[in-house]
């Protein structure tokens, strides 16, 4: 299969276009564009019944968990910090179910920003609920360097330090079960995690590759999905 089907999780919120203001399933266009640039076929996944996640993942060759709202602190046993944003409960439940289904079925998985945080929470980890210096003004990406850890899955895709687009105020605190930190920012913030014990590809980055011009992280997911696809 030359073009694997890559599912991308989406927001569900009110949006306005033309004369309409209605609930909509949304994701920034950079996500499907990056999948296409890397040779995949994007499929948008609106929040749904978590019980159907395994059936959805079974039809995909790879899964991307996109960025977005803060994860509900109760998911990792914490009280909300004053700077923690309102959670998206339906999306939390849906994307956690997608992560669990992808790991169980060994479907290649890439988490982006919130997706990294959810992967960590899914495996029993916790989050720093607020930190400074990793976002620009509202709606503006900042940029900072990250240092890949040699010998990791991430370092095979990004073997050298890179400057990345970033927009987050939360990050990994305690790593989840089996996760390995595979990149760091200069201030020590974990910028990528992966699951070495996974039989396949499970990687997440804290930055936003869909907002930059370096496709190599998505290239790695699509390559893994192509190899995992039936008939590949």
N, C-alpha and C positions, 0 to 999 in steps of 0.2 A: 504494500500500500504506500503510494508515494506521498499522499497528503493526509496525514492522520487527523482525526476529528478531535478538536480540543475544546472542551467545555469551559466556559468562563462564568463564574458566579457574578450576579448583578445586584444592584440596589433595587428596592421597591419603595417608591415614594412619589409624592405628588410632583408633577412636572407641567410646564406650560409650553405649548407650541401652537402656532397659528391662533385660532379662536378657542383652543381647548386648554383646560386645566384639569388634569385627570391623574389618578394613580398610574404609574408607569414603571416598567422594568428598565433600569438604566445602567450603563457602564460607560466610562469615558472611551471615546473612539480609539485612543491609543492602544487599548488592550487587544481588540480584534485586529487592528492594523499590525501590531507587533507579531501576533500569531501568523497572520498572512505573510508578513515579511520573512518569517522563519520557515515558511513552507507548510504550515498547517491550515486546516479549515476551522474557523471559529464557530462555536455554537453557544449562544447566550442562555444562561440557566437562571431563570427568575426564582426567588425563594418559593419553596414548595413544602409539601408534607415530608418531614424527615424520614418517614417510613418508606418513601419511594426513592431515597437517595441511592441505594444499592442498585436498583433497576436502572436509574439514570446513568450511573457510572459504568454499568455493564455495557452500555451502548457507546461509550467514549474510549478514545485511545490515550487521552491525557486530560488533566484537570488543572485549571488555574483558579486559585482563590484570590479574588481581587481586594484592593484596599477599600477603606471606608471607615465607618463609625467605630468608636471604642467598644471593646468587648465588655459585656456585663461583668463587673468585678465579682459578683456572687459565683460566677462560673469557676473562679479560682480561689474562692473562700475569702475574699477581701471585701471591706467596706469601700464605698465610692470615695475617691479623693475629690476635693472641691473643684479641681480642674478636669475631672473626667466627664466626658460628654454623655448625653443620653444614649442608652443602648438601643440596638435594633434587635429585639428579642427573637422575632421570627427568623431574621437573617442569621443570628448566632446559631440557632438550633439547626437550620438548614445547612449552613456551611460546615458546622462540626460534623453533621451526618455525612456530608460529601467527603470530608477528610477521612473519617473512619472507614467509609466504603472504599475509597481509593487505596488506603493502606491495606485493607483486608484483601482486596482484589489485585494488589500489586500493579495498579494503574499509575503511571507516572504523574507526579503531583508537584506543582510549583505554587508556593504561597508568596504573595506580594504585600508588603507592609502589614496591614491587618491580617492578611493570610498567614504571615509568619507568626504573629501573636496568637492566632487561633490554633495553629499547629502546636505551638508550645502548650497552650491551655488544654488541648485535646489529649496531650500526653502527660498531664498532671503538673505542668509548670505554672509559674506565676509571672506577673507583669509589674514593671515599674509604671505607675499610673501617670506620672508627669515628669518630664525632663525638658530642659531648654537647649537651644542650639541646633535643632535638627529640622527646623522648618523656617520658611520665610514669613512675610506678612500673610494675612488671611488670603488663601487662594493663590499663593506664589511659592513655587518650589525653591528650596535652598539647594546648595551643592556642597559636598564635602568628600574627602578621600576615604576609601575603605581599603583595608589590608586583608586579602585572602589568606587563609591558613594553608601552608603548603601540604600537599598530599591529600587534600579533600576533594570531594566532588565539585565544589564550587571552584577550587583552584584549577581544576582541569578545564573549566570553561573560561575562567578569568585568572590566568597565571600571574598577573602583575597587579600592583596597586592601581585602583581606578577612582576617578571622581564621579560621583553618582548624584542624580536628582533625588532629593529627600524632602518628605513632608510628614513628620510624625512627632508626637509628643509622648508616646508610650514605647516601651521596649521590653525585652526579656529581662526578668529578674532571676528566678530560679529556673534552670533548664528542665524541660520535661523528660520523661523516661526515655533513655536511649538516644537523645538528641546530642549532637556535637555542634559546638559553635565553630563556624567555618569562615567568618570574617569579622573584623572589628573596626570601629571608628577610632580616631585618635584619642577620644576621651574614654575609651574602654567599652563603649556601648556595643553589644553584640549586633552585628549587621547581617549575619546570615546564619542559618542552622540547617542541618541535614540529619538524616536518619541512616547511619551506616549499616544498621542491621536489616534495613528493608531490602527485600529481594526485588530490586528495581531502582526507581528514581524518586526520591522524596527530598526536596530542597525548598528553602524559603529564604527570601531576602527582605530586608527592612526598607530598602529604597524602592524607587519607582522606575524600573527599566522602560515602561511604556511611555514615560515622559522624557526619555533621553534618546540618544542615537546609537547606543550600543546594544545589538540584539543578542549577544552571545548567551545570556542566561536563558532566553526563550529558545534560541537555537538548540541548546542542550536538552530542554524539555521536549521539543518537537522531535529531535533525533531519538530520544528514548522512547517516545510514543510511536514513532515509526518502527522501531525495532520490536516493540511490544504488540503491535497491531496484528490481528489475524491475517495471515497470508503475506506478511512482510518479508 
